[in-house]
Amino acid sequence: MSTPDLTRFREICTRIADGMPPGCSWKWDERFNAALMAFEAAEKERVFGAVINEFVQHWDVGSIATASARVRGIVDSTFEIRPGQLIFASEANGDFILLAAWWPWANGSIISMRIGLYSTGKAPLAPKEAARCLREWLGVKEEG
């Protein structure tokens, strides 16, 4: 099996990581097989700017029905989108999706963002390989 070309996604993740506020770091979220960063709401504009510049498409709970079937499938099976939350996606060749979930916390002072890499087509991508890529591209800190 050949390794898929994920160059575009690596570039997106690298630019997002470079645009994050000082002191913010990525961790690994096993539950969603995604990179996770939580940050203060005061950094919202900076982080949002870095993300919105990299993802062509985004949806909220009222517009997610207009997303592609591939995006909706991942959202439905992986995330539960609620009011105030956003989903960003970048698709490549219909086989892979880089997806970011923007989740403000109920207390209003913290926002978390997860970025996951998912296979949606004929080219499989094992969850461990997706995790390896995201950890490398975003500089995810090892636990411990």
N, C-alpha and C positions, 0 to 999 in steps of 0.2 A: 504494500500500500504506500503510495507517495504522500509526502507531507504537503498539506494544503498551503497555498500562498496566502499568508495572513499579513503581508507587509503593510497593507493599508490600515489594518486594525492596530498593528504595532505602532505605526506613526501617530494615529489618533491617541492611543493611550500614552505615548511618550509626551505628546504636547499637553495633554490634560495633566499628567503628573508634573510637568514643568510649570504649569499655571496655578498650582495649588499654593495656598498661603504657607509661609514659613511655620514650622512646628506641627503641621498636619501630616499625618502618616497613614498609609494604607495598612490594613490588617486583612487576614483571610477569614471569610465567613463560610464555614463548612455547610451551614444550612442551605444557602443559596448557591454554593460553589461559585462565589463571586468575591472580588476585592471590595472591601468596605472602608469607608472613611466617614467619621463623624466630625462635624466642625460647628463652631459657634455661628449663630444666625448673623452676627455682625460681618462674617466673611461671605455671606450669601451672594452678593453681587459679583465678587471676584470669582468664586467657584462656578456660579451659574454662567458667567461670561466664558470661562474656559470650556465648559461643557457644551453650551449652545453653539459655540463656534465650530465644534467638531462633529456634531450630529445634525444631519440635514432634517431629520424628522423627530417630532416629539408629540406626545399626547397626554391628556389628563383623563380623569374618569368619564367625562362627558364626550370625549372624542376618540377614545381607544377603539371604538367599533369601526372607525374609518382606517385603522392600521391594516397592513397586509395580514392575510391569514397566518403567515409564518410568525409574525410578531405577536399577534393575538394568541396563537398557540403557546408560545413561550410565556407570555404574561399570564395566561390562564392556568398553565401547569406549574409555574414557578413563583410568581408574585401575585398578590392580591392588591390591585390598585384601588385606592380610596380617595375621597375628596382631598385636595391639597397636594397630592402626590403627582409626579410626572414620570413618564417613561420616554427615554430617548433611544433611538436605534439607528444603526448603520448596517445595511445589508450588502453582502458581496456575492455576486454570482448566484444568488438564491440558495446557496449552500450553508452560509454562515451569517450569524448576526452578532454584532457587538451591541449590547444593550446596557443602558444605565438607568437605574431607578433612583429617583430623587424623593426622599421621604422626610418631610419636616416632622419633628416630634410634637406630641400633644402639648408639651410645655412651652413651645414656641421659641425656645432659646437654642436648640440644637437641631441640626439637619444631618441626616445620614444619606450617603450616596453609595450605591453598589454598582459595580461594573462586572458584567458577565459575558462570556463568549460561548455561543451556542451553535450547534450543528442543526441545520434545518432541511438539508437536502440529501442528495445521494452520497456526498462525501462525509463520512463519519469523522467525528472529533471526540476522542475519549475525554471524559470529564477531567482526568488527571493531566492530559495534555493541555486542555484549555486552562486549567489551574496553573500549570507550569508557565505557560505563555503570559498570562495576566500577572503572575507574581514577578516575572522578569521585567515586563514592560512598565509596570506601575511602581516597581520597587517595594513590593509588599514586605513588611517586616516579619521576620520569623517569630513565632510565639516562643516564650520561654526565657 
